[in-house]
Amino acid sequence: MSNPIQPVRGMNDILPDVRSVWAAVESAAEEIFEAYGYQRIRIPVMERTELFSRSIGETTDIVQKEMYTFEDRNGSSVTLRPEATAGIVRAGLSNGLFHNQQQKLWCSGPMFRHERPQKGRYRQFHQLNVEAIGFAGPEIDAELIVISARLWERLGLESPNLELNSLGTPEARSGYREALQHYFSASKDVLDAESLNRLERNPLRILDSKNPDLGPLITSAPELSDYLDDDSKTHFERVQQLLSDVNVSYRLNPRLVRGLDYYSRTVFEWVTDRLGAQSAVCSGGRYDGLVAQLGGRNTPAIGWALGIERVVELIEAERLQILERQPHAYLAMAGEQARRQGFGIAENLRARVPGVRLFMDCAGGSLKSQLRRADHSGAHLALILGEDELSADQLSVKALREDTPQSMQSLDGVVSELLRVRGESP
């Protein structure tokens, strides 16, 4: 027997035992996005390489080291998307979505980066993205942050903490860049190879270094807040006020710079201490110059992305039991005639109770063994179809999680029971 083929390193299978948690995260997010007026958009997983080099930045680690880039059969350079914002902006420009319009959009799907795989960081990973394009005021900044806070509440997560900063305009940031270059150049003997490389290309990225030996040097570096323009200061103060008004707590982090060149003004991260080195679970900020950078008009914009893998791991780390996906009912059938009619009865019930999780026994065997499987499935109810039930044109309903007596009921009565265990009124 030959050895089984193994997956590509850093690209993981999502197995059924965690898929239900994924589905619950995605479902909760979609409900919240729609409540705030965001519409779903789907974009290709592959784009022209220049889209990412122009948007993310030629000097970023993503473009220089991490993208999956190759030539297609026509000799064009294409890239598997390392993030979604640039693709969403490209889609908006390609389809005229931004011409005298404001757009609230969201998307989800896989992204690809050739990083060193570790817990919480994979070469194929999945994101949820939310983008608001055409809105200049601080209210939309606050709204997007509140949306993420509402998602943590819906999922029952307690550990994510919000960190905020403002990067100001590119013009204001150029003065800060010069100050950082001057400051870090005086300590070149202390800088590691990565920081020396960033010193000329993008010294703000040194502030994001994970090297603990650079901690004291980074702590004493000039702060961006001293270089902000007045408009950016006013905008950022208003964002903070709006968040405080709705009791969303935050911490100002002057070292929060984000890794992509297109960010400006408000930036933020939700971080946790439950996932080891991979502390960020959701990150975002303003990118007011990106639409123009990709060929459109000057258009304000802001968005965020969360890593679904990290949120699922965080749910597991906090030991939450909130994402129940067990069946509502399990249909057990005794005898050949019951098995023949049971299939149609199950379909009838599914049609009458949309969304019900009704499992039909397909393994056969004694009624006792079927009821044992029903109990192991986690179902709330066992529905039993045997000779007596067939004669009476009814089903027996046995509660598996409550101390109530078994009863024979018509299909209408079974529908009422299914609605009850779903938490709905008959």
C-alpha positions as CSV (number, residue, x, y, z in Angstrom):
1,M,0.0,0.0,0.0
2,S,1.4,3.4,-1.0
3,N,1.7,6.2,1.6
4,P,-1.4,8.5,1.6
5,I,-0.9,12.0,0.1
6,Q,-0.4,14.6,2.8
7,P,-1.8,18.2,2.7
8,V,0.4,21.1,1.6
9,R,2.2,22.5,4.6
10,G,0.2,25.2,6.3
11,M,-3.1,24.4,4.6
12,N,-5.4,22.6,7.0
13,D,-8.5,20.6,6.6
14,I,-11.6,21.9,8.5
15,L,-13.2,18.7,9.9
16,P,-16.9,18.2,10.7
17,D,-16.3,18.4,14.5
18,V,-15.3,22.0,14.3
19,R,-17.3,23.0,11.2
20,S,-20.4,23.6,13.3
21,V,-18.4,26.2,15.3
22,W,-17.3,27.8,12.1
23,A,-20.9,27.9,10.8
24,A,-22.1,29.5,14.0
25,V,-19.4,32.3,13.8
26,E,-20.2,33.0,10.2
27,S,-24.0,33.0,10.8
28,A,-23.7,35.4,13.8
29,A,-21.5,37.7,11.8
30,E,-23.8,37.7,8.8
31,E,-26.8,38.6,11.0
32,I,-25.0,41.5,12.5
33,F,-23.6,42.8,9.2
34,E,-27.1,42.8,7.7
35,A,-28.5,44.6,10.8
36,Y,-26.1,47.4,10.1
37,G,-26.9,47.5,6.3
38,Y,-23.8,45.7,4.9
39,Q,-24.3,43.7,1.8
40,R,-22.3,40.6,0.8
41,I,-19.8,40.7,-2.1
42,R,-17.8,37.8,-3.5
43,I,-14.5,38.4,-5.1
44,P,-12.0,36.1,-6.9
45,V,-9.3,34.3,-4.9
46,M,-6.8,35.3,-7.7
47,E,-6.0,38.8,-8.9
48,R,-3.3,40.5,-11.0
49,T,-0.2,40.8,-8.9
50,E,0.1,44.6,-9.4
51,L,-3.2,45.0,-7.5
52,F,-1.4,44.0,-4.3
53,S,2.0,45.5,-5.0
54,R,0.2,48.9,-5.6
55,S,-2.1,48.7,-2.6
56,I,-0.3,46.8,0.2
57,G,3.0,48.3,-0.7
58,E,6.2,47.1,-2.5
59,T,8.2,47.3,0.7
60,T,5.9,45.2,2.9
61,D,6.8,41.7,4.1
62,I,3.6,40.5,2.4
63,V,4.6,41.6,-1.1
64,Q,8.3,40.8,-0.7
65,K,8.2,37.5,1.1
66,E,4.7,36.0,1.5
67,M,2.6,36.2,-1.6
68,Y,1.8,33.1,-3.8
69,T,2.7,34.7,-7.1
70,F,3.2,32.9,-10.5
71,E,2.7,33.4,-14.2
72,D,-0.4,31.9,-15.8
73,R,-0.4,30.3,-19.2
74,N,-0.6,33.7,-20.9
75,G,2.5,34.9,-19.1
76,S,0.6,37.3,-16.8
77,S,1.7,37.6,-13.2
78,V,-1.2,36.6,-10.9
79,T,-1.4,36.2,-7.1
80,L,-3.6,34.2,-4.7
81,R,-5.1,37.0,-2.6
82,P,-3.2,37.6,0.7
83,E,-6.0,39.9,1.9
84,A,-9.4,41.0,0.7
85,T,-9.6,44.8,0.9
86,A,-7.7,45.5,-2.3
87,G,-9.9,43.0,-4.1
88,I,-13.1,44.6,-2.9
89,V,-11.9,48.1,-4.0
90,R,-10.8,46.6,-7.3
91,A,-14.3,45.0,-7.7
92,G,-16.0,48.3,-6.8
93,L,-13.9,50.2,-9.4
94,S,-14.4,47.5,-12.1
95,N,-18.2,47.6,-11.6
96,G,-18.8,51.3,-11.0
97,L,-19.9,50.8,-7.4
98,F,-18.2,53.9,-6.1
99,H,-19.4,56.5,-8.7
100,N,-21.5,59.0,-6.6
101,Q,-22.3,56.2,-4.2
102,Q,-21.5,55.0,-0.7
103,Q,-21.1,51.3,-0.2
104,K,-21.3,49.0,2.9
105,L,-19.9,45.6,1.9
106,W,-18.7,42.4,3.5
107,C,-17.1,39.2,2.3
108,S,-15.6,36.0,3.6
109,G,-13.3,33.3,2.2
110,P,-9.7,32.0,2.1
111,M,-6.6,34.1,1.9
112,F,-3.0,32.9,1.2
113,R,0.3,33.9,2.7
114,H,3.6,31.9,2.6
115,E,4.4,32.4,6.3
116,R,5.9,30.0,8.8
117,P,3.0,27.8,10.0
118,Q,2.2,27.9,13.7
119,K,-0.9,27.8,15.9
120,G,-3.2,30.5,14.8
121,R,-1.2,31.3,11.6
122,Y,-1.6,29.2,8.5
123,R,-0.7,29.6,4.8
124,Q,-4.3,29.2,3.8
125,F,-6.5,31.0,6.3
126,H,-10.0,32.4,6.3
127,Q,-11.2,35.9,6.9
128,L,-14.4,37.9,7.4
129,N,-14.0,41.4,6.0
130,V,-16.3,44.4,6.4
131,E,-15.7,47.6,4.4
132,A,-17.5,51.0,4.3
133,I,-16.5,53.1,1.3
134,G,-17.5,56.7,0.7
135,F,-17.9,57.7,4.3
136,A,-15.6,60.4,5.7
137,G,-17.0,61.1,9.2
138,P,-15.8,59.5,12.5
139,E,-19.3,57.9,13.0
140,I,-18.5,55.2,10.5
141,D,-15.2,54.4,12.3
142,A,-17.1,54.0,15.5
143,E,-19.8,51.9,13.8
144,L,-17.4,49.4,12.4
145,I,-15.7,49.0,15.7
146,V,-19.0,48.6,17.5
147,I,-20.0,45.9,14.9
148,S,-17.0,43.9,16.0
149,A,-17.8,44.4,19.7
150,R,-21.4,43.2,19.0
151,L,-20.0,40.0,17.4
152,W,-17.9,39.2,20.5
153,E,-21.1,39.7,22.6
154,R,-23.1,37.4,20.4
155,L,-20.4,34.7,20.6
156,G,-20.0,35.1,24.3
157,L,-16.3,36.0,24.0
158,E,-14.9,38.0,26.9
159,S,-11.1,38.2,26.4
160,P,-10.8,40.5,23.2
161,N,-9.6,44.0,24.2
162,L,-9.7,46.9,21.9
163,E,-6.6,49.0,21.1
164,L,-6.8,52.2,19.2
165,N,-4.4,54.6,17.4
166,S,-4.4,57.3,14.7
167,L,-1.8,57.3,11.9
168,G,-2.9,60.7,10.6
169,T,-2.5,61.7,7.0
170,P,0.3,60.5,4.8
171,E,1.7,64.0,4.8
172,A,1.8,64.1,8.6
173,R,3.3,60.7,8.7
174,S,6.2,61.6,6.5
175,G,7.5,63.9,9.2
176,Y,7.2,61.1,11.8
177,R,8.9,58.7,9.4
178,E,11.9,61.1,9.3
179,A,12.0,61.4,13.1
180,L,11.9,57.6,13.5
181,Q,14.7,57.1,10.9
182,H,16.9,59.6,12.8
183,Y,16.1,58.0,16.2
184,F,16.7,54.4,15.2
185,S,19.7,55.2,13.1
186,A,21.5,56.2,16.3
187,S,21.0,52.7,17.6
188,K,21.9,50.6,14.5
189,D,24.1,48.4,16.6
190,V,21.1,47.3,18.6
191,L,18.7,46.7,15.7
192,D,18.2,43.1,14.4
193,A,18.4,42.3,10.7
194,E,14.7,42.7,10.1
195,S,14.6,46.1,11.7
196,L,17.7,47.3,9.8
197,N,15.9,46.3,6.6
198,R,12.8,48.2,7.7
199,L,14.8,51.3,8.7
200,E,15.0,52.7,5.2
201,R,11.9,51.1,3.7
202,N,9.3,51.7,6.4
203,P,10.6,52.6,9.9
204,L,7.1,52.6,11.3
205,R,7.2,48.8,11.0
206,I,10.0,48.7,13.5
207,L,7.4,49.7,16.2
208,D,5.6,46.5,15.4
209,S,8.7,44.3,16.1
210,K,8.1,41.2,18.2
211,N,11.8,41.1,19.3
212,P,11.8,41.5,23.1
213,D,15.3,42.9,23.0
214,L,14.1,45.9,21.2
215,G,11.4,46.7,23.7
216,P,13.2,49.4,25.7
217,L,14.3,51.1,22.4
218,I,10.8,51.1,20.9
219,T,9.3,52.3,24.2
220,S,11.5,55.4,24.1
221,A,10.9,56.2,20.4
222,P,9.1,59.3,19.3
223,E,5.3,59.1,19.4
224,L,3.1,59.6,16.3
225,S,0.6,61.6,18.3
226,D,3.1,64.5,18.4
227,Y,3.1,64.7,14.6
228,L,-0.6,64.4,13.9
229,D,-2.4,67.1,11.9
230,D,-5.2,69.0,13.5
231,D,-8.0,67.3,11.4
232,S,-6.8,63.9,12.3
233,K,-6.7,64.8,16.0
234,T,-10.2,66.1,15.9
235,H,-11.4,63.0,14.0
236,F,-9.8,60.6,16.4
237,E,-11.1,62.4,19.5
238,R,-14.6,62.1,18.1
239,V,-14.2,58.4,17.4
240,Q,-13.1,57.9,21.1
241,Q,-16.1,60.0,22.3
242,L,-18.6,57.9,20.3
243,L,-17.2,54.6,21.6
244,S,-17.4,55.9,25.1
245,D,-21.0,57.0,24.6
246,V,-22.0,53.4,23.9
247,N,-19.7,51.8,26.6
248,V,-17.2,50.2,24.3
249,S,-13.9,50.3,26.3
250,Y,-10.5,50.7,24.6
251,R,-6.9,51.3,25.3
252,L,-4.8,53.9,23.3
253,N,-1.7,52.2,21.9
254,P,0.7,54.7,20.2
255,R,2.7,51.8,18.8
256,L,-0.1,50.3,16.8
257,V,0.8,51.0,13.2
258,R,-0.6,48.0,11.2
259,G,1.4,46.2,8.5
260,L,-0.1,47.5,5.3
261,D,0.9,50.8,3.6
262,Y,-2.6,51.8,2.7
263,Y,-3.8,52.7,6.3
264,S,-4.3,56.2,7.5
265,R,-6.0,57.9,10.4
266,T,-7.9,55.5,12.7
267,V,-6.4,52.1,13.2
268,F,-7.5,49.4,15.7
269,E,-7.0,45.9,16.8
270,W,-8.8,43.5,19.1
271,V,-6.2,41.5,21.0
272,T,-6.4,38.6,23.4
273,D,-4.0,36.9,25.8
274,R,-5.6,33.4,25.2
275,L,-3.9,32.5,22.0
276,G,-0.2,32.8,22.8
277,A,2.0,34.8,20.3
278,Q,-0.9,35.3,17.9
279,S,-2.7,37.9,20.0
280,A,-4.7,39.8,17.3
281,V,-8.1,38.4,16.3
282,C,-9.5,41.4,14.4
283,S,-7.7,44.3,12.9
284,G,-8.6,47.3,10.7
285,G,-8.6,51.0,10.0
286,R,-9.0,53.8,7.5
287,Y,-7.6,53.6,4.0
288,D,-8.7,56.9,2.6
289,G,-6.2,57.0,-0.3
290,L,-6.6,53.4,-1.6
291,V,-9.4,54.0,-4.0
292,A,-7.5,56.8,-5.7
293,Q,-4.3,54.7,-5.6
294,L,-6.0,52.0,-7.6
295,G,-7.3,54.4,-10.3
296,G,-10.5,55.8,-8.8
297,R,-11.3,59.2,-7.3
298,N,-10.3,60.3,-3.9
299,T,-12.7,58.3,-1.7
300,P,-12.7,57.9,2.1
301,A,-12.9,54.3,3.3
302,I,-12.5,52.1,6.3
303,G,-12.7,48.4,7.1
304,W,-11.6,45.5,9.2
305,A,-10.9,41.8,9.0
306,L,-11.0,39.0,11.5
307,G,-9.3,35.5,11.2
308,I,-12.0,32.9,11.5
309,E,-9.4,30.2,12.6
310,R,-8.3,32.5,15.5
311,V,-11.9,33.2,16.6
312,V,-12.7,29.5,16.6
313,E,-9.6,28.8,18.6
314,L,-10.5,31.6,21.0
315,I,-14.0,30.0,21.5
316,E,-12.3,26.8,22.4
317,A,-9.8,28.5,24.7
318,E,-12.6,30.2,26.6
319,R,-14.3,26.8,26.8
320,L,-17.6,28.2,25.5
321,Q,-20.5,25.9,24.9
322,I,-22.7,28.3,23.0
323,L,-22.6,27.0,19.5
324,E,-24.9,24.0,19.7
325,R,-25.3,22.1,16.4
326,Q,-26.8,18.8,17.7
327,P,-29.9,17.5,16.0
328,H,-33.3,18.6,17.3
329,A,-34.7,15.2,16.7
330,Y,-33.6,11.7,15.6
331,L,-36.0,9.4,13.7
332,A,-35.8,5.7,14.7
333,M,-37.7,3.1,12.6
334,A,-38.6,-0.5,13.6
335,G,-39.4,-2.8,10.7
336,E,-39.1,-2.7,6.9
337,Q,-42.4,-0.9,6.4
338,A,-41.5,1.8,8.9
339,R,-38.2,2.3,7.2
340,R,-39.9,2.7,3.8
341,Q,-42.4,5.3,5.1
342,G,-40.0,7.0,7.5
343,F,-38.1,8.6,4.6
344,G,-41.1,10.4,3.4
345,I,-42.2,11.4,6.9
346,A,-38.8,12.9,7.6
347,E,-38.9,15.0,4.4
348,N,-42.5,16.1,5.3
349,L,-41.3,17.3,8.7
350,R,-38.2,19.1,7.3
351,A,-40.5,20.9,4.8
352,R,-42.9,22.0,7.5
353,V,-40.2,23.1,10.0
354,P,-37.5,24.9,7.9
355,G,-34.1,24.8,9.5
356,V,-34.9,21.8,11.8
357,R,-32.0,19.5,12.3
358,L,-33.7,16.1,11.9
359,F,-31.5,13.1,11.6
360,M,-32.9,9.8,10.2
361,D,-31.3,6.6,11.3
362,C,-29.6,5.0,8.4
363,A,-27.7,2.2,10.1
364,G,-30.6,-0.1,11.0
365,G,-30.6,-2.7,13.7
366,S,-32.8,-3.0,16.8
367,L,-34.9,-0.2,18.1
368,K,-32.8,-0.2,21.2
369,S,-29.6,0.3,19.3
370,Q,-31.2,3.1,17.3
371,L,-32.3,4.9,20.4
372,R,-28.8,4.5,21.8
373,R,-27.5,6.3,18.7
374,A,-30.2,8.9,19.1
375,D,-29.0,9.6,22.6
376,H,-25.3,9.7,21.5
377,S,-26.2,12.2,18.7
378,G,-27.2,14.8,21.3
379,A,-30.7,15.1,19.9
380,H,-33.4,16.6,22.1
381,L,-36.1,14.2,20.9
382,A,-36.3,10.7,19.5
383,L,-39.1,10.2,17.0
384,I,-40.1,6.5,16.9
385,L,-42.0,4.8,14.0
386,G,-43.0,1.2,14.4
387,E,-46.0,-1.0,13.7
388,D,-48.2,0.7,16.4
389,E,-47.4,4.2,15.1
390,L,-48.0,3.1,11.5
391,S,-51.4,1.8,12.4
392,A,-52.3,5.0,14.3
393,D,-50.8,7.2,11.6
394,Q,-48.7,8.8,14.4
395,L,-45.2,9.0,15.8
396,S,-44.0,8.3,19.3
397,V,-42.1,11.3,20.8
398,K,-39.5,10.5,23.4
399,A,-37.7,13.3,25.2
400,L,-34.0,12.6,25.6
401,R,-33.0,15.7,27.6
402,E,-36.1,16.2,29.7
403,D,-37.9,14.1,32.3
404,T,-41.2,14.0,30.5
405,P,-43.3,10.9,29.5
406,Q,-43.2,9.4,26.0
407,S,-46.3,10.1,24.0
408,M,-47.9,9.3,20.7
409,Q,-48.6,12.3,18.5
410,S,-49.9,13.2,15.1
411,L,-47.7,14.9,12.6
412,D,-49.2,18.2,13.6
413,G,-48.2,17.5,17.2
414,V,-44.7,16.5,16.2
415,V,-44.3,19.8,14.3
416,S,-45.3,21.6,17.4
417,E,-42.7,19.7,19.4
418,L,-40.0,20.4,16.8
419,L,-40.8,24.1,16.9
420,R,-40.7,24.0,20.7
421,V,-37.2,22.5,20.8
422,R,-36.1,25.1,18.3
423,G,-37.2,27.8,20.7
424,E,-40.2,28.9,18.5
425,S,-43.9,29.1,19.3
426,P,-46.0,26.4,17.5
